[in-house]
């Protein structure tokens, strides 16, 4: 008998929704994959909700409704593509769209906020929906992120050597998976820093393209070393794990402050010149790579391979930079190990939905810093 779950993911890159239909009855098998891009207007609406604004509760609620409709369309396409009935699916894991992430802040507990309307998704699909995966971990004193390392362990762990799994979405997050034989070592996972969020926004602002396809624009420029150092001096990069971040910190206002410091201290940089605009893109790509490489050297210097997933895995310039910076590691896209880059995070939320309905823990104390592993998610019945 098939054990079918749908996983839906819309990440901090704000590019759209990825969905997978997974059969867990004989281990793990993706039966279908579907994606729907966000319109420019909807992406703008979501981006505006990452900062305080007028009438934001109203705007957030309407965005949650629209996201639920997109989720429902992706689910319908998945079912059609696999010739599966909604009645045969055990649950949908719908992560929602993170717009604020401030664990431990303000009152000691803090909060994490994902726009979502799982009740509407359940109504539109006729399938049980699991959502709100992060808040229980935050309530237990954890970061609430990243949640994928436990899934990465189930899929990519090696019996003999340490493996790193790096997701390059809007933010980069790293999972360090000790060799399975090293039972006394814990899985580690945390956010390294900005990945696509700054690169995409800079590219859109100065080229009109939503992202730098294959990193072609960044590949044309040169790293502005003073800018790279100014950005790497941000205290976040020196924080020990567990830690997590998002657009609350790494946004265009953050970049503007770094660029202002750069031009104040280095008058030779002229951000009105196309060459220097391109050089900023090159430097943002290097920031993504360097912050991840520094994290790998700090926590996984014995690793044998780096498995890269997320949209950033399709950036040839970034991937080549990782290979150059980590010559002793086998650096490869996750597809080489059975799951294409754009399917990994969606599959993780199918896995988390399954854990939720089975009453099994989905988090790792060693990753989030919570008081212990917790059953994650709230259930909205069909």
C-alpha positions in Angstrom: 0.0 0.0 0.0 1.3 3.4 -1.0 2.1 6.0 1.7 1.8 9.3 -0.1 2.6 12.8 1.1 2.9 16.1 -0.6 5.6 18.6 0.4 5.3 22.3 -0.5 8.1 24.9 0.0 8.3 28.6 -0.7 11.5 30.0 0.7 13.2 33.2 1.4 14.3 33.6 -2.2 10.6 34.5 -2.9 10.7 33.0 -6.4 7.7 30.7 -6.0 6.4 27.3 -4.7 8.1 23.9 -5.3 6.0 20.8 -4.7 6.7 17.1 -4.6 4.5 14.0 -4.2 6.5 11.4 -2.3 5.8 7.7 -1.7 7.3 6.5 1.6 5.9 3.0 1.4 9.2 1.5 0.2 11.6 4.0 1.6 11.5 7.3 -0.4 10.4 7.9 -3.9 9.4 11.2 -5.6 6.5 10.5 -7.9 5.9 14.0 -9.2 7.4 17.5 -9.1 5.7 20.8 -9.8 6.6 24.4 -9.4 4.7 27.7 -9.8 6.5 31.0 -9.9 5.3 34.0 -8.0 4.1 37.0 -10.0 6.2 40.1 -9.7 3.3 41.8 -7.9 2.9 39.0 -5.4 6.6 38.8 -4.7 6.6 42.5 -4.1 3.7 42.1 -1.6 5.6 39.4 0.2 8.8 41.3 0.3 7.1 44.4 1.7 5.9 42.2 4.6 9.4 41.5 5.7 9.5 44.9 7.3 6.9 46.9 9.3 4.4 48.8 7.2 0.9 50.2 7.1 -2.1 47.9 7.5 0.3 44.9 7.5 -2.1 42.5 9.3 -4.7 43.0 6.5 -2.1 42.6 3.7 -0.5 39.6 5.4 -3.9 37.8 5.6 -4.7 38.4 2.0 -1.2 37.2 1.0 -1.8 34.0 3.1 -5.0 33.4 1.2 -3.2 33.8 -2.2 -0.4 31.5 -1.1 -3.0 28.8 -0.1 -4.5 29.1 -3.6 -1.1 28.6 -5.2 -0.5 25.7 -2.9 -3.8 24.1 -4.0 -2.9 24.6 -7.7 0.5 22.9 -7.2 -1.2 20.0 -5.4 -3.7 19.6 -8.2 -0.9 19.5 -10.8 1.0 17.0 -8.7 -2.0 14.7 -8.5 -2.8 15.0 -12.2 0.8 14.4 -13.2 1.0 11.2 -11.1 -2.6 10.1 -11.8 -3.3 10.0 -8.0 -6.5 10.9 -6.2 -6.5 13.4 -3.4 -8.2 10.7 -1.2 -5.0 8.6 -1.5 -2.7 11.3 -0.1 -2.1 11.1 3.7 -1.2 14.8 4.2 0.3 17.9 2.7 3.2 19.5 4.4 2.8 23.3 3.8 5.7 25.3 5.2 4.2 28.8 4.5 6.2 31.9 3.7 8.6 33.2 6.3 8.3 37.0 6.7 9.8 37.4 10.2 12.2 35.2 12.1 13.3 36.5 15.5 13.9 33.5 17.8 15.0 34.5 21.4 14.5 38.2 20.6 12.6 40.8 22.6 11.2 38.7 25.4 13.6 35.7 25.5 11.3 33.5 23.5 10.9 35.6 20.3 8.9 34.3 17.4 9.0 33.0 13.9 6.2 34.0 11.5 5.2 32.1 8.3 2.3 33.5 6.3 -0.1 30.6 5.6 -3.7 29.6 5.5 -3.6 25.8 5.9 -7.3 25.7 6.6 -8.0 27.2 3.2 -5.5 24.8 1.6 -7.3 21.9 3.2 -10.6 23.2 1.9 -9.3 23.6 -1.6 -7.5 20.3 -1.9 -9.6 18.0 0.3 -6.4 16.7 1.9 -5.2 16.9 5.5 -2.6 19.7 5.9 0.3 19.9 8.3 1.7 23.4 8.8 3.3 25.7 11.4 6.4 23.5 11.8 8.7 26.0 13.4 6.9 27.5 16.3 7.0 24.5 18.6 10.8 24.4 18.4 11.0 28.1 19.2 8.7 27.6 22.1 11.1 24.9 23.4 13.9 27.4 23.3 15.2 26.6 19.9 16.0 28.6 16.7 13.1 27.0 14.8 15.5 26.6 11.9 16.9 25.0 10.0 14.5 22.1 10.0 15.9 20.1 7.1 19.1 18.5 8.7 17.1 15.5 10.1 15.8 14.9 6.6 19.2 15.4 5.1 20.5 12.8 7.5 17.9 10.3 6.5 18.7 10.8 2.8 22.4 11.7 2.5 24.2 10.2 5.5 27.3 8.2 4.7 28.5 5.2 6.7 32.2 6.0 6.6 32.7 9.8 6.3 31.3 13.2 7.2 29.0 14.7 4.6 27.9 18.4 4.3 24.6 19.3 2.7 24.3 22.9 1.8 20.9 24.5 0.8 21.3 27.7 -1.2 18.0 29.4 -1.1 17.5 33.0 -0.1 19.6 32.1 2.9 22.3 29.4 3.0 21.9 26.7 5.5 24.4 23.9 6.2 23.8 20.4 7.6 26.9 18.5 8.9 26.2 14.8 8.9 28.9 12.8 10.8 29.6 9.3 9.5 26.9 6.9 10.6 29.5 4.8 12.4 30.3 7.8 14.6 27.3 7.3 16.9 28.6 9.6 19.5 28.7 12.7 17.2 25.6 14.8 16.7 24.2 16.3 13.5 24.9 20.0 13.3 22.9 22.5 11.2 22.6 26.3 11.0 22.2 29.2 8.6 25.6 30.4 7.2 24.4 33.8 5.8 22.9 35.3 2.7 22.7 33.3 -0.5 20.3 34.3 -3.3 18.4 36.9 -1.4 20.9 39.7 -1.9 22.2 38.5 -5.3 18.7 38.3 -6.7 17.7 41.8 -5.4 20.9 43.4 -6.7 20.5 41.7 -10.1 16.8 42.8 -10.4 17.6 46.4 -9.4 20.5 46.9 -11.9 19.7 44.5 -14.8 15.9 44.0 -14.7 16.4 40.3 -14.4 14.8 38.5 -11.5 18.1 36.5 -10.9 21.5 36.1 -12.3 21.1 33.0 -14.5 23.9 30.6 -14.0 25.8 33.4 -12.3 26.8 34.8 -15.7 26.8 38.5 -14.6 28.8 37.7 -11.5 31.3 35.8 -13.5 32.1 38.9 -15.5 33.3 41.0 -12.5 35.9 41.1 -9.9 35.6 40.7 -6.1 35.7 44.1 -4.3 37.9 42.8 -1.4 37.2 45.8 0.9 33.5 45.3 0.5 33.8 41.5 1.1 35.7 42.2 4.4 33.2 44.9 5.5 30.3 42.4 5.0 32.1 39.5 6.7 32.7 41.7 9.7 29.0 41.5 10.5 28.7 39.9 14.0 26.4 37.2 12.7 29.2 35.4 10.9 31.2 34.9 14.0 28.3 33.6 16.1 28.6 29.9 17.0 26.0 27.4 16.1 23.1 27.0 16.7 22.0 30.1 14.8 19.5 31.1 12.2 18.8 34.2 10.2 16.7 35.6 7.4 15.6 38.8 5.6 15.2 40.4 9.1 19.0 40.9 8.9 20.2 40.2 5.4 18.3 42.6 3.3 18.9 45.6 0.9 19.1 48.0 3.8 21.9 45.9 5.3 23.7 46.0 2.0 23.1 49.7 1.6 24.9 50.3 4.9 27.8 48.2 3.8 28.1 50.0 0.5 27.9 53.4 2.2 30.9 52.3 4.4 32.7 51.1 1.3 32.4 54.3 -0.6 33.2 56.4 2.4 36.5 54.5 3.0 37.3 53.7 -0.7 36.6 56.7 -3.0 37.9 54.8 -6.0 34.7 52.7 -6.0 32.1 54.3 -8.2 28.7 52.7 -7.9 27.4 54.7 -10.9 29.7 52.7 -13.2 28.3 49.5 -14.7 31.6 47.7 -14.0 31.4 48.4 -10.3 27.7 47.4 -10.2 28.8 44.1 -11.7 31.7 43.9 -9.2 29.2 44.2 -6.3 27.3 41.2 -7.8 30.5 39.2 -7.9 31.3 40.2 -4.3 27.8 39.1 -3.2 28.4 35.7 -4.8 31.8 35.5 -3.1 30.1 36.4 0.3 27.7 33.5 -0.2 30.6 31.1 -0.9 33.0 32.4 1.7 30.5 32.4 4.6 29.7 28.8 3.7 33.3 27.7 3.3 34.2 29.3 6.6 31.4 27.4 8.3 32.5 24.1 6.7 36.1 24.7 7.8 34.9 25.5 11.3 32.5 22.6 11.8 33.3 19.9 9.2 37.0 20.1 8.3 37.0 16.3 7.9 34.1 16.2 5.4 34.6 14.2 2.2 31.8 15.7 0.2 29.6 18.8 -0.2 26.1 18.1 -1.6 24.5 21.4 -2.8 20.7 21.9 -3.2 18.3 24.8 -3.7 18.2 27.3 -6.5 21.8 28.3 -5.8 23.0 24.9 -6.9 22.0 25.9 -10.5 24.4 28.9 -10.3 27.4 27.7 -12.2 29.6 30.5 -11.0 28.9 29.8 -7.4 29.4 26.1 -7.8 32.7 26.6 -9.6 33.7 28.9 -6.7 33.0 26.2 -4.2 35.0 23.7 -6.1 38.0 26.1 -6.3 37.7 26.9 -2.5 37.3 23.3 -1.4 39.6 21.2 -3.6 39.7 18.3 -1.2 35.9 17.8 -1.2 33.7 16.3 -3.8 31.4 19.2 -4.5 28.2 18.2 -6.4 24.5 19.0 -6.9 22.1 16.8 -4.9 20.8 15.3 -8.1 24.0 13.2 -8.2 22.8 11.6 -5.0 19.2 10.9 -6.1 17.2 14.1 -5.5 17.4 17.2 -7.8 18.3 20.5 -6.2 14.8 22.1 -6.5 13.1 19.2 -4.9 15.0 18.7 -1.7 13.4 21.3 0.6 9.9 20.4 -0.6 10.6 16.8 0.0 11.8 17.7 3.5 8.3 19.1 4.3 6.7 15.9 3.0 8.9 14.0 5.4 8.1 16.4 8.2 4.3 16.1 7.5 4.7 12.3 7.7 6.5 12.6 11.1 3.8 15.0 12.3 0.8 12.7 11.5 2.7 9.7 13.0 3.4 11.6 16.2 7.2 11.4 15.6 9.7 14.1 16.4 11.0 16.1 13.5 13.6 18.4 15.0 17.1 17.8 16.4 18.2 19.4 19.7 21.8 19.5 18.4 20.7 21.6 15.4 18.2 24.2 16.8 19.4 24.3 20.4 15.9 23.5 21.8 15.4 21.8 25.1 14.8 18.6 23.2 13.4 17.1 20.0 9.7 18.0 19.4 6.8 16.8 17.3 6.5 19.7 14.8 3.4 21.0 13.1 -0.3 21.6 13.5 -2.8 19.5 11.7 -5.8 20.7 9.7 -8.1 17.8 8.8 -9.5 17.4 5.3 
